[in-house]
Amino acid sequence: VTDGAAKAGMYLMAHDARNEVSARALVHDDDRFGANNWDLADWEIEASDGSYLQKCYELQEIRGQWMWLQAISGDEHTIEQTYGTTLGEVFTSTSEYSHSIEVSLSYESSISVGMEVPKGPSVGGTTTFGLETSYAHEWSKSYSEEISTFKEETTTHGFMVGEGARGKSLWQFRITSETRCSIMSSTWTRAFAFTSTRSEVPCCLPGYCTDGHLQLCDWCEAGKKAPGISDPRCREG
């Protein structure tokens, strides 16, 4: 074990036989972790390579949400939006975060997966509806590049906007994770969708809008409608 520093907020690291960091613990002065407390027992999850994942790196929840970006004006033909990951404070690299996702998902009984859906324009806020863990596996593979990329102003994705998008709302799919120590990370993906107005959220899970060529997301593949959406415009099959 290598002592990163004997003061709050610094790391204690365990190295494997290749001298690569295989696990770390944080020395914290935050009440969430216990005052200046760390313990090898906190490394509770064993990875396939025999390393352990410290409990503040273990994800307890992964949830997706369609985030409104903008209304499309008549003179816009190309849209550029940033994508990538904003890391929680315990992660120092996107590869470390990707490893945390991989290991956490290997213990499916200890992680919850869901989709955040607006409660309604007159209520505000969101409600999370549960999904099968297989969707988190799917997202981690489909958006692996976004997960492994830092979100910066220069990290942009451009795409053409058709005439049918004029006046419509553009949405981007975001994945948020939370560790057992309530530390959150967010990934803005390159999954986009259009709806007629801002008050209409995309009906489908990302990648399953069958009317995307019409710059809409009202029709979904069978069984792929986002949970918790009761809008009559949303159909599937």
Secondary structure, DSSP 8 states (H G I E B T S, - for coil): -EES-SSTT-EEEEE-TTS-EEEEEE---STTT-TT---GGGEEEE-TTS-EEEGGGSEEEEEEEEEEEEE--TT--EEEEE-EEE--TT--SHHHHHHHHHHHHTSGGG-EEEEEEE--TTT-SEEEEEE-HHHHHHHHHHTHHHHTSB--TT-EEEEE--GGGTT-EEEEEEEEEEETT--EEEEEEEEEEEESSTTS---B-TT-BTTGGGT---EE-TT-B-TT---TT-EE-
